[in-house]
Amino acid sequence: MFSTENLFLGVFLVFIVSILLFDLLIVGRNSHIVSFKEAAGWTITWVSLSIAFAGFIYLNGEKVHGIETMEHLARVVKNYTPHINLSGLEYPEALTLYRKTMTIDYLSGYLIEEILSIDNLFVIIMILSAFSVKPESYKPVLFWGILGAIVLRFIFIFVGAALIHKFEWILLVFGGYLVYAGIKMFVNRNKEEKIEPQNHPLVKFLSKRFRVFPRYVGNKFFIRKKGILYITPLFIVLIMVEFTDVIFATDSIPAIFSVTRDPYVVFFSNIFAILGLRSLFFLLIHVVDMFHYLKIGISILLTFVGVKLLAHTWLESVGFKSVHSLYFILFVLVGSVVLSLLFPKKEVAAISNE
């Protein structure tokens, strides 16, 4: 017998996969270079769906866990949002408070994942450039990369939630790691990152274990020649993108657990942010040099959520609420963008040898 949570999760996944298949089979059936206008349209679509889902949670958040009684609500709050105080509240009032908190947690998680994903996008841009992937092949690589990311995030999030539920001290490990990652990113913010395909350990690993076709073949990941199956360089790029997402998930997933311990809220916010990642990529690739302060913003955000995990008990005792996290995340995001626009990156003058 399926639980309410699993049934809701199943419906959610069917909905998400349906949209992705529609995009792949109908909208993107012909290979083409995604224009800035098309990317902007899809970005607006995904953001709108994310906000609409927040509206659903605000009005019907209890349906995720199938809550129908005050006793059930109290159990869910104890497991996932222990900072909510339901003392003295009747069921309707308690339900309203729970819905509001759940909505704020979802939006905070969504923004955290979206901001942290920007750094991931910079790396993906470097990978595609280093491997000389044609622009018309970006879309299928990112599509299958995102589909793989959904599966991996599902595993990471629910395994992580189970571990946190059993060993709460893991939150302190997450917190310490995020503070370290944030400081390290800030210190290395001006270092130029480079990818050398022929020397990358993952490329060497795949080349030793699979037959690699020497050139790209359209948008194909596999090709058969004279009965022999080969992987194409585009498949190696796809694996690189997946590998990059796994690395970045070690930052983003613990960061969202700083907001809520509810794995369903973490998963929903994560997936909506990831789904908007592809269209955001095509927007960002046109304006990648404009928002140079985002790196600093991301490092501040990582450090903030790390400190929040380390000091969550004290913060709750002094009245720090979920909505305060949301305000801070918005402040960092808007501040990074505004500062980038007000103080554009200075162009380094080329030295002529003539």
N, C-alpha and C positions, 0 to 999 in steps of 0.2 A: 504494500500500500504506500503510495507516494505521500510525503508530507506536504503541507501547504507551501513551505519554502521551496521545496524541490519542484513542485508544480509551477509556481510563479517563475522560478529560475528557468524552467524548461520553456515556458511561453516567451519569456524575455529573449532567450537564445534563438528560438525560432524566428522571432521578429527581427533580430539583428542580422541573422544569416540571410533572411529573405531580402533585406535591403541590400546587403553586400552582393548577393547573386543578381539582383536587379541591376545594380551598378555594373557588374562584370559582364553579364550576358546581354543586356539591353543597351545601357548607356555606353559602356566601354567595349562593345563587341569589335569595333574597328580600332586598330592601333593608331594613336595620334598624339601629338604634343599637347599637353593640357595647358590651355591659356590661362592668363591671370584672371580673366572674367569667369571662366568655368570653375577655377579653383575657389574664387570668391563666392560663387553661387553654392558650391558644395559645402564650403565652410559655414556659410549662413544656415544651410539646411541642417548640418550636424549640431551647430550651436542651438538652433531652435528646438530640435528634438531633445537635446540635453536639458534645456530650460523647461520644455513641456513635461519631461519626466520628473523634474523637480516639483512642478505643479501637481503632478499625480501623487507624489509622496506627501506633499503638503495637505492634500485633501483625503488621501487614502493610504497613508504610510503603513497602517497596521495590517493591511492585506498582505504585505510581503511575508510576515510571520503568521498570518492567520489569527490575529489577536481578536478575541470576542468578549473576553471578560477581564475584570480588574486583576484577578489572580494571574492570568496569562500575561498581561501587560507587565506586571511586577516582575515576573520571571525573566522576561525578555530584557527589561531595563537592567536587572541585576547582572545578567550575562554580558550585555553589549554596551550599555550606557549607564554605568553605575553612578556617574556624577549627577544624574537627574534625581531630584528630590520630589517624590510623589506623596510625601507625608501630608495628611489633611485634605487631599484632593479627592473629589468624586471622580468616577470613571470618565465622564465626558471631559472634565477639565484636565485630567491626567492624560487622556488620549490626545487632546489638543497640544499639550506641552510636548508629548512624545513626537507627534507629527512635525512640529516646528523644529525641534532639535534634530530630528532625522533629516529634514530638508537642509538645514544649515550644514550638517555633517557631510551630506552628499555634495552640496555646492562647494564646500571647502576642499573635499577630496578631488572633485573634478578640476578645480583651479590648480591645485598642487600638481596633479598629474599633467595637466596641460602645460604648465610653466616648465616643469622638469623635462617634458617631452621636447621642448625647444632645443635643449642641449643635445638630445638624442638626434634631432633633425640635422644639426650641424655635422655630426659624425656621419650620418647617412649620406648627406651631400658630398662629403669627402670621399666616401666609399664609391659612390656612383661616378664621381669625377676621376678617381684614381684608376678605376677599372674601365674607363672610357665607354661607359654605357650610353647608348643613344637616348635622347630625351623621350622618344616615342616608346621606349621600353621601361620607363620609370614606373608607369601606372601598374602593369602586371606584377612587377617586383614588389611594389609597395602593397598591392592588394593581398598577395599570398603571404607577404611578410606580416601584415596586420592580422590576417586570419590565424597564422601560427602564433602570433603574440597573444591573441584571445585565449587560445588553448593553454599556453604556458602561464598566463596570468591567472587563469582559473585554478590551475594546480597550485601555484605559488600562494595565492590569497587564502584558499581554504586550508591548505596545509599550515600556513603561517597562523591562521586564526585558531586552528586546533592546538598548535604549540603554545600560543599565548594563553589560551584558556587553561592549559595544563601547567605551564611554567611561566608565570607572569613576569619573572625576572628577565625574560627574553626582551621585554620592552626596553630595559636598561641597556642591553647589548645593542639593540637597534638605535637607541638614542645616541650612545657613544659613537657608533659607526657614522651616523648622519652628521654629527658635529665634526668629526674628523674629515668626512667627505666635503662638507661645506667649506671648512678652512683650507683644505687642499685645493679645491677648485678656485678659491679666491687668490691664493698664492700663485697658482699656475695660470691665472686668467689671461695673461699676455703671451704665454708660450705658444709658438706655432706648432700645430699638430699636423703630422704627415702620415700618410699610409702608403707603404710600398708593397703592392700586391704580391710580387714574386718572393718577398721575404716574410710575409705574414705567416705565423705558425698554423693558422687554420687552413690557409691555402695549401701549405706544404702537406698538412695532414690529409686533406681531401685528394690531393694529387697523387699521393702514395697508395691510396686505397680504391680509387675509382679511375676509370678511363676518361680523360678530359679531352673533349673535342677542341681543336686549336683555335677556333674562331666562333663568334656569335652567329646564331642561326635564327634570325628574326627574334620573336619573343619566346622561343622554345627553351625549356629547361633540360630536356633530354632529346637525344636524336639516335636513331638506329642506322648504322651503316654496315652493309654486308653481314647482317645478322648480329652485329655487336652493338650493345647499348653503351652510349657515351653520355656523360653529363656535359652540359655546355658551360662556358664561362659565366653565363647569366645565372645558372643554378648556384655557382660558387658565390656570386654577389648576393643572391637570396639568403644563403646560409650565413653570410657575413652580416646581413641586416638583422636576421633572427638572433644571431649571437650578440650583436650590439644591444638588442632589446633586452636580452637576458641580463646583461651587465647593468643596464640602466634600471631594470626592475628591482635590483638590489637596493637602489636608492628610493625609487618612487613608492614601492609597496610599503616598506617600513614607515615612510613619511606619511602616508594616508592613515596608517594604523595609529599615528599620533593624534588623529582627529576623532576616529571612532574604532571600536573593536568589532563592529558588526560586519562580518565578511561579505554580506549581501550588499550593503551600502558601499563598501570598498570596491567590490566587483563592478557594480553598476557605474559608479563614478569613473573607475578605471577604463571600462570598456567604451563609454561615451567619449572619453578623452582620446583614447586610441583610435576610435573610428574617425575622429576629426583630424587625426594626425596626417593622413595622406593629403587631404586638401590643403591643410596648413603647410605642408611641405612645398606644394606648388606655389603658394603665396610667398612663403619665406624665401624661396630660391630667387625670387625677383627683388627682394629687399633685404637680403641677408646681411649687408653691411650697414644698414641703417640703425639697427638696434643693438649697438655694441655694449650697452650697459646691462643687457639681459643676463650676461654671464655673472656679473656681480650680484644681480637680483636673485639669480638661482642659488648662488652660494649663500646669500643671506637667508633665503628660504630654507635651505637644507639645515643650516645651523639652528634656525628658529625651531623647526619641528624636532630636531634632535634634543635641544634643551627642553622642549615641551614634554618629550617622552621621559627624559631624565628627572624632571621636576614636576610631573603631572599631579602627584599627591599634594604638594605644596601649592601649586597653582590653583587647584580646585578649592583648597582651604581658604585662599584669599579672594575667591569669587571670580576667577578667570573662567569664562564660559566659551562654548563653541563659537558663538557669534564673534567673539574677540579675535579668534583665529582667522575667521573669514575676513574681518576688517583688515587684519595685518597682511594677509595674502593679497588682497586687492590693492592695498597700499604699495606693496613691493612690486606687483605687476605694473600698475599705472605709473609708479615712480620711475621704474626702469625704462618704460617706453617714453615718458615725457622727457626725462634727462637725455635719452638718446637723440630725441628730436631737437631739444634745445642746444645741446652741445654735440654736434655731429663729429664723427671721427675725422681727424685730420689726415689728408692724403699725404703720403710720403713722396716727396719730389724725386723723380727719377734722375739719376746722375748720368749725364751724357758723356760718352767716351770720345765724342768727336773733338 
